[in-house]
Amino acid sequence: MPHHPLISDTGITRRSLLARSAYGVGLAALGSLIAPSARAAAPGITGVPHFPPKAKRVICLFQSGGPSHLDLFDPKPELDKRFDQDLPDSVRRGQRITGMVAGQARLALQPSRYKFSQHGQSGLWLSELLPNLGTVADDLCVVRSLHTEAINHDPAITLFQTGHQLPGRPSMGAWLDYGLGSANADLPAFVVMTSVPSKGAPDQGLLARLWGSGFLPGRHQGVALRGGADPVLYLGDPPGITREHRRGMLDDLVVLNTQERERSNDAEIDTRIAQHEMAFRMQTSVPDLVDLSNEPQSTWDLYGEEAKKPGTFARHCLLARRLAERDVRFIQLYHRGWDHHGGLHDRMPVGCKDVDQPTAALIKDLKSRGLLDDTLVIFGGEFGRTCYAQGGANREKYGRDHHGRAFSIALAGGGIKGGQTYGATDDFGFNITENPVHIHDLQATILHLLGIDHERLTYRHQGRQYRLTDVHGTVVEGVMRG
């Protein structure tokens, strides 16, 4: 019998037996990757979905920085009557505020300078800054009673995306890839795109860990598409390398990696092989995805001229539709620039102009193609803004501080009951008065719409079972169609 480093002179050790057994399982799992002709979409874990889903995919339009619910979704005429009055202690109830306003002499109430009106047959109230969104009002469910414990951006965004304020947990898209698998063998199941305001500098950066896999296997992390000519770096072959040469190189690399997998029993080598194979297939699928030359003029009329510019939110919304058509499971768009501590009168209209038409266009486009019914669209940020001004109340020029106690988010498609508002806040938009929805409740509901029991989608790590909703979360039945 030939000598092997994992086999002792007296026979096979227990450790080597376990290692070689795991290697055999790994090779079986990698068979479809090595043979392109036998390629198929990757399944998720056994038994998932747990019940028939209402949605097959998610498009999350995340407005990073905390859009003001009081200026977009939740009109408060009482604030007009109380302009520049102090926030009553009976409303604040000793709740914490950020250090940015803690030194202010007063917390002066600030009404919105923007008018609200009703839209659609449902009479949904929306700000004048969102006229295009008003044209799809009957498809929208505006949740006015979302809340979070986080008071600063990074913990709040991390909680929204991963279920925990501290980094290190898998992102929502990674959980879905882990549970449900991929429906398209030639594109990642989880795709991310980021954009910045069309005018002015972005308020904050975004860290790649927000679409990371945490303690899940690395193959579940999101793949970021860049703006510009190269959506994915190093996608093209070097000069002189043909497709057949590349295929042969990858086949040889698989052999070397599987030998290393046998030697080290490192499961992440499986991820490395899978990602090499995905990159090879993306050399064809990504150029096809981003080639918009066959889109008719009606598409550009719908999404607007900004959609012709790489890297814009409008362009990403159009690509999100194309990704949905290709059955990508989780499509994450980030648009930065919503942190309006001051100059809201200048910056809020810019942000709304960037996202209003493309968001409405995406919903209309999905609906016209029969995709909205099984695509859940989410529009919102990590928290809202305060009913008092930062730096002093002013009828025209003002800013607002962070506010996580009550804020709004809009949902559409994928089993959502449109044309309604869910939950309510007090006359100041400060506290929730009806049907509170925690971030974990929203996550539980998203998973439920995809056919997943959030308490059963778990992964064992460091001695205990983890899940997206941690030890919390209740499905919000009121936002869903019967």
C-alpha positions in Angstrom: 0.0 0.0 0.0 1.6 3.4 -1.0 2.5 5.7 1.9 0.2 8.6 2.5 0.8 11.4 5.0 -2.5 10.8 6.7 -2.0 7.1 7.1 0.2 5.7 9.9 2.6 2.8 9.4 0.2 0.6 11.4 -2.9 1.6 9.5 -5.5 4.3 9.1 -5.9 6.6 12.1 -9.2 7.9 13.3 -8.3 11.4 12.2 -7.3 10.4 8.7 -10.4 8.3 8.3 -12.6 11.3 9.2 -10.6 13.5 6.9 -10.7 11.1 4.0 -14.5 10.6 4.5 -15.0 14.4 4.4 -12.9 14.6 1.3 -15.1 12.0 -0.4 -18.2 14.0 0.4 -16.5 17.1 -0.8 -15.6 15.5 -4.2 -19.2 14.4 -4.7 -20.4 17.9 -4.1 -17.8 19.4 -6.5 -18.6 17.0 -9.3 -21.1 19.3 -11.0 -18.6 22.2 -10.8 -15.8 20.3 -12.5 -18.0 19.1 -15.4 -19.6 22.1 -17.0 -21.9 20.0 -19.1 -23.4 18.6 -15.9 -23.7 22.0 -14.3 -26.9 22.9 -12.4 -28.1 25.6 -10.0 -26.8 24.9 -6.4 -29.5 23.7 -4.0 -29.9 25.0 -0.5 -30.1 22.9 2.6 -32.4 19.9 2.8 -36.0 20.8 3.8 -35.9 24.4 2.8 -38.2 26.1 1.9 -40.3 24.9 4.9 -43.6 25.8 3.2 -44.8 27.2 -0.2 -43.2 30.7 -0.7 -45.0 33.8 -1.8 -41.7 35.3 -3.1 -38.8 33.8 -5.0 -36.3 36.7 -4.7 -35.7 40.0 -2.9 -34.6 43.4 -4.2 -33.5 45.5 -1.3 -33.2 49.2 -2.1 -31.3 50.4 0.9 -31.1 54.1 1.5 -28.0 54.4 3.6 -27.9 57.3 6.1 -31.4 57.3 7.5 -34.1 59.0 5.3 -36.5 61.2 7.3 -39.8 59.5 7.6 -41.3 62.8 8.6 -40.4 64.4 5.3 -41.3 61.3 3.1 -43.8 58.8 4.5 -45.4 60.0 7.8 -47.1 63.4 7.7 -47.5 65.2 11.0 -49.6 68.4 10.8 -49.4 68.8 14.5 -45.7 69.8 14.1 -46.9 72.8 12.0 -48.9 74.0 15.0 -46.0 73.5 17.4 -43.2 74.9 15.3 -40.2 75.9 17.4 -41.8 74.6 20.6 -39.8 72.3 22.9 -40.3 68.6 22.6 -42.5 67.7 25.6 -40.9 65.5 28.2 -44.0 63.4 28.1 -43.1 62.5 24.5 -39.4 62.0 25.0 -39.8 59.9 28.2 -36.1 60.1 28.9 -35.2 58.3 25.7 -31.5 58.7 24.8 -30.4 61.1 22.1 -27.1 61.3 20.2 -24.1 63.3 21.3 -24.7 65.6 18.3 -27.7 67.2 19.9 -27.1 66.5 23.6 -25.4 69.9 24.0 -28.3 71.9 22.4 -30.1 74.2 24.7 -33.4 73.1 23.3 -35.0 70.3 21.2 -37.2 72.6 19.1 -39.9 70.9 17.1 -39.5 71.1 13.3 -42.3 70.5 10.8 -41.6 69.3 7.3 -41.3 72.0 4.7 -42.7 69.5 2.1 -46.3 68.9 1.4 -48.0 65.6 1.5 -50.9 64.3 -0.7 -52.8 61.1 -1.2 -52.2 58.8 -4.1 -53.9 55.9 -5.9 -57.3 54.3 -5.1 -55.9 53.5 -1.7 -55.2 57.2 -0.8 -51.7 56.5 0.4 -50.0 59.6 1.8 -46.6 60.5 0.3 -44.4 63.5 0.2 -44.3 65.8 -2.8 -40.7 64.7 -3.1 -41.9 61.2 -4.3 -44.3 62.0 -7.2 -43.3 58.9 -9.2 -43.6 56.6 -6.2 -47.1 57.9 -5.9 -48.0 56.4 -9.3 -47.4 52.9 -7.7 -49.1 53.7 -4.4 -51.5 50.9 -4.7 -48.6 48.4 -4.8 -47.0 49.8 -1.7 -47.3 48.9 1.9 -45.7 51.7 4.0 -44.8 50.4 7.5 -44.7 53.5 9.7 -43.9 51.6 13.0 -40.5 50.1 12.4 -38.0 50.5 15.3 -34.5 49.7 16.2 -32.2 50.0 19.3 -29.3 51.3 17.3 -28.7 55.0 17.3 -25.6 55.3 15.1 -25.2 54.4 11.4 -22.9 51.4 11.4 -24.6 49.4 14.2 -28.0 50.2 12.7 -27.1 49.2 9.1 -25.3 46.1 10.5 -28.4 45.1 12.5 -30.7 45.6 9.5 -28.5 43.5 7.3 -27.2 40.8 9.7 -29.6 40.7 12.7 -27.0 42.0 15.1 -25.3 45.4 15.8 -21.8 43.9 16.1 -20.0 42.8 13.0 -19.3 39.1 12.3 -22.7 37.7 11.5 -23.8 36.6 8.0 -25.8 39.1 6.0 -29.4 38.5 4.9 -28.4 37.6 1.4 -25.9 35.1 2.6 -28.5 33.4 4.8 -30.8 33.1 1.9 -28.1 31.7 -0.4 -27.3 29.2 2.4 -30.9 28.2 3.0 -32.4 28.3 -0.5 -29.4 28.0 -2.8 -29.1 29.4 -6.2 -31.6 29.3 -9.1 -29.0 30.3 -11.7 -25.8 28.4 -12.1 -24.1 31.2 -14.1 -24.6 34.1 -11.7 -24.1 34.5 -8.0 -27.2 34.1 -5.8 -26.4 37.3 -4.0 -25.4 40.4 -5.9 -24.6 43.9 -4.5 -24.4 47.4 -6.1 -23.6 50.7 -4.5 -24.2 54.3 -5.6 -23.7 57.8 -4.3 -25.8 61.0 -4.7 -25.7 62.7 -8.1 -24.6 65.9 -6.4 -22.4 66.3 -3.4 -20.1 63.8 -1.6 -21.5 60.7 0.1 -21.9 60.9 3.9 -20.3 57.6 4.7 -18.7 54.6 3.2 -20.0 51.0 3.2 -18.0 48.1 4.4 -18.0 44.8 2.4 -18.8 42.9 5.6 -22.4 44.2 5.1 -22.7 41.7 2.3 -20.3 39.1 3.9 -20.9 35.5 4.8 -19.8 35.9 8.5 -19.4 32.4 9.9 -21.2 30.7 7.0 -19.0 29.2 4.3 -17.4 31.9 2.2 -19.3 30.9 -1.0 -22.4 32.5 0.4 -21.1 36.1 0.5 -22.4 38.7 -1.9 -20.7 39.6 -5.1 -20.3 43.3 -5.7 -20.8 44.7 -9.2 -18.9 47.9 -9.9 -19.9 50.8 -12.0 -17.9 51.5 -15.2 -16.6 49.4 -18.0 -15.5 46.5 -15.7 -18.4 45.4 -13.4 -16.2 42.6 -12.1 -12.4 43.0 -12.0 -10.2 40.5 -13.9 -13.3 39.0 -15.7 -11.5 39.0 -19.0 -8.8 36.6 -20.0 -5.2 37.9 -20.5 -4.1 38.3 -24.2 -3.3 35.0 -25.8 -5.4 32.9 -23.4 -8.4 31.3 -25.1 -11.6 30.0 -23.4 -10.3 26.4 -23.9 -6.9 27.3 -22.2 -8.8 28.8 -19.3 -11.0 25.7 -18.9 -7.9 23.5 -18.9 -6.2 25.6 -16.3 -9.2 25.5 -14.0 -9.4 21.7 -14.4 -5.8 21.4 -13.3 -6.4 23.8 -10.5 -9.3 21.7 -9.3 -7.0 18.7 -9.1 -4.5 20.6 -7.0 -7.1 22.1 -4.7 -8.8 18.8 -4.1 -5.4 17.3 -3.2 -5.0 20.2 -0.7 -8.5 19.6 0.5 -7.6 15.9 1.2 -4.5 16.9 3.0 -5.8 19.7 5.2 -9.5 18.9 5.5 -10.2 22.7 5.1 -13.8 23.1 3.9 -13.1 26.6 2.6 -11.1 25.0 -0.3 -14.5 23.9 -1.5 -15.5 27.6 -1.6 -12.3 28.4 -3.5 -13.1 25.8 -6.2 -16.7 26.9 -6.4 -15.7 30.6 -6.8 -13.2 29.8 -9.5 -15.9 27.9 -11.4 -18.4 30.7 -10.9 -15.9 33.3 -12.1 -15.4 31.2 -15.3 -19.1 31.2 -16.0 -19.4 34.9 -15.1 -17.1 35.7 -18.0 -20.0 35.0 -20.2 -23.0 35.7 -18.0 -22.0 39.2 -16.7 -21.2 40.8 -20.1 -24.7 39.6 -21.2 -26.2 41.0 -18.0 -24.8 44.5 -18.4 -25.2 44.7 -22.1 -28.2 47.1 -22.4 -28.0 47.6 -26.1 -31.1 45.7 -26.8 -33.2 47.6 -24.2 -36.0 49.5 -26.1 -36.5 53.3 -25.8 -39.4 52.6 -23.6 -37.0 51.3 -20.9 -35.0 54.5 -20.9 -38.2 56.6 -20.8 -39.3 54.5 -17.8 -36.1 54.6 -15.8 -34.9 58.1 -16.9 -31.7 59.4 -18.5 -29.6 58.7 -15.4 -30.1 55.0 -16.2 -27.7 55.4 -19.1 -24.9 56.3 -16.8 -22.9 53.5 -15.2 -22.8 53.5 -11.4 -26.1 55.4 -10.8 -29.0 54.2 -8.7 -31.2 54.3 -11.8 -28.8 52.1 -13.8 -28.7 49.7 -10.8 -32.5 49.5 -10.7 -32.5 48.5 -14.3 -29.8 45.9 -13.7 -31.8 44.7 -10.7 -34.7 43.9 -13.0 -32.4 42.0 -15.4 -31.0 40.1 -12.4 -34.5 39.3 -11.3 -35.3 38.0 -14.7 -32.2 35.7 -14.4 -33.5 34.4 -11.0 -30.8 35.9 -8.8 -32.0 35.3 -5.3 -31.0 38.4 -3.4 -30.3 41.7 -5.1 -29.0 44.4 -2.8 -28.7 48.1 -3.8 -27.2 50.7 -1.5 -27.7 54.4 -2.2 -25.7 56.7 0.1 -26.2 60.3 1.1 -29.2 60.3 3.4 -27.5 61.6 6.6 -29.2 65.0 6.8 -28.0 66.6 10.1 -28.1 69.9 8.3 -29.0 71.2 4.9 -31.9 68.9 4.5 -33.5 71.5 2.2 -30.6 71.1 -0.3 -29.8 67.4 0.0 -33.2 65.7 0.5 -34.5 66.7 -2.9 -31.3 65.4 -4.5 -31.6 62.0 -2.9 -35.3 61.8 -3.8 -34.7 62.8 -7.4 -32.0 60.1 -7.6 -34.3 57.3 -6.4 -37.9 58.3 -6.9 -38.3 57.6 -10.7 -36.0 54.5 -10.8 -37.8 52.9 -7.8 -41.2 53.4 -9.3 -39.9 52.3 -12.7 -38.5 49.1 -11.2 -41.9 48.2 -9.6 -43.7 49.0 -12.9 -41.2 47.0 -15.0 -41.4 44.0 -12.7 -45.2 44.1 -12.7 -45.4 44.4 -16.5 -43.2 41.3 -16.9 -45.1 39.2 -14.3 -42.2 39.3 -11.9 -43.6 41.6 -9.1 -45.9 38.9 -7.7 -42.9 36.8 -6.7 -40.3 39.5 -6.1 -40.2 41.3 -2.8 -39.1 44.9 -3.1 -37.9 46.8 0.0 -37.2 50.5 0.2 -35.9 52.2 3.3 -32.9 52.9 5.5 -31.4 52.0 8.9 -33.5 54.4 11.0 -35.5 57.7 10.7 -34.9 61.3 11.8 -36.0 63.4 14.8 -39.1 65.6 14.9 -36.9 68.3 16.5 -34.3 70.2 14.5 -30.6 69.8 14.8 -29.0 73.3 15.3 -32.3 75.1 15.8 -35.7 75.2 14.1 -36.2 77.0 10.8 -39.1 77.0 8.5 -37.0 76.5 5.4 -33.5 75.4 6.4 -33.1 72.7 8.9 -31.5 69.3 9.7 -32.6 66.3 11.7 -30.7 63.9 14.0 -30.9 60.1 14.1 -34.1 58.5 15.4 -34.5 54.8 15.7 -37.5 54.7 18.0 -40.0 55.0 15.1 -39.5 55.2 11.3 -40.9 54.1 8.0 -40.2 51.6 5.3 -42.0 50.7 2.0 -42.6 47.2 0.8 -44.0 46.0 -2.6 -44.7 42.7 -4.4 -43.8 39.2 -3.2 -46.9 38.5 -1.2 -47.2 42.1 0.2 -50.7 43.6 0.5 -50.4 46.9 -1.4 -52.2 50.2 -1.0 -52.0 50.4 2.8 -50.1 51.8 5.7 -49.3 49.5 8.6 -48.6 50.8 12.1 -48.8 54.4 13.4 -46.8 56.9 15.3 -47.8 59.7 17.7 -48.4 63.3 16.6 -44.7 63.9 16.7 -43.5 60.9 14.8 -41.5 60.1 17.9 -43.1 57.0 19.5 -45.1 54.1 18.0 -48.8 54.0 18.9 -49.9 51.0 16.9 -48.5 47.7 15.6 -44.7 48.1 16.4 -42.4 46.2 14.0 -38.9 45.6 15.2 -36.0 45.0 12.7 -36.1 41.3 13.7 -39.8 41.2 12.9 -39.1 42.6 9.5 -36.4 39.9 8.9 -38.7 37.2 10.1 -41.4 38.4 7.7 -38.9 38.5 4.7 -37.9 34.9 5.4 -41.6 33.9 5.8 -42.5 35.3 2.4 -39.7 33.2 0.9 -41.1 30.1 2.5 -38.7 30.0 5.5 -39.5 29.6 9.2 -37.0 32.0 10.7 -36.6 29.9 13.8 -35.6 26.8 11.8 -33.0 28.4 9.4 -30.0 28.0 11.7 -26.2 27.3 11.5 -24.1 25.8 14.3 -21.2 28.0 15.2 -19.0 28.0 18.3 -21.2 25.6 20.1 -24.6 27.0 19.5 -27.2 27.5 16.8 -27.4 30.9 15.2 -30.1 32.5 13.0 -30.7 35.8 11.2 -33.2 36.9 13.8 -31.0 35.9 16.7 -33.5 34.9 19.5 -36.2 37.4 18.5 -38.6 38.1 15.7 -42.3 37.7 15.0 -43.8 37.4 11.5 -45.9 40.5 10.7 -49.1 39.0 9.2 -50.8 42.4 8.7 -48.5 43.4 5.8 -49.1 40.2 3.8 -51.8 39.2 1.3 -54.2 36.6 2.6 
